[in-house]
Amino acid sequence: MWRLALPLLFTVACAVPVVDLPFDGDRDGLLDDEEDALGTDPAVADSDQDTWVDGEEFYAYTDPLDPSDHPYTGGWPIGACRHSLQGAGWSDGQVVPNTSALDQFNDPVKVHDFCEVPYLFTYYAFS
């Protein structure tokens, strides 16, 4: 007498943990949760359409929502303290006013943007 052995399939119900992993949907260097907090678009890498992706702008202390505020083409580092300075005057040791000029790439350069870098500032006045 033949007996047919059939494999039995047992299923066990078990709880699978749900893991919420950080996600960067637009691959701009900012997680979607960070973009929600900043007000940038998590589906678009360059929210202000200035050719600099949001993550590059944020980590360079510039505003990813302002097309006129972006890292310098020349690569000079912008300081985190750029918005906390108050110009006091033009004498030695004073914080100068936040004047601006165009650099060789035609980007506006503001003096306070380089607050973490020592530099010599020379100015001329003509009458």
QUITA-V456793 format. One record per backbone hydrogen bond with DSSP energy under -1.0 kcal/mol. NH is the residue of the N-H (numbers start at 1). CO is the residue of the C=O. If there is no record, write none. Layout:
# QUITA-V456793
{{NH;CO} {NH;CO}}
This chain:
# QUITA-V456793
{{21;19} {27;24} {32;23} {35;31} {36;32} {37;33} {38;34} {39;35} {40;35} {44;41} {49;46} {54;45} {55;28} {57;53} {58;54} {59;55} {61;58} {62;57} {66;63} {69;66} {75;72} {79;113} {82;79} {84;81} {88;95} {89;95} {94;91} {99;97} {101;109} {103;107} {106;103} {109;101} {111;99} {113;110} {114;111} {115;112} {117;114}}
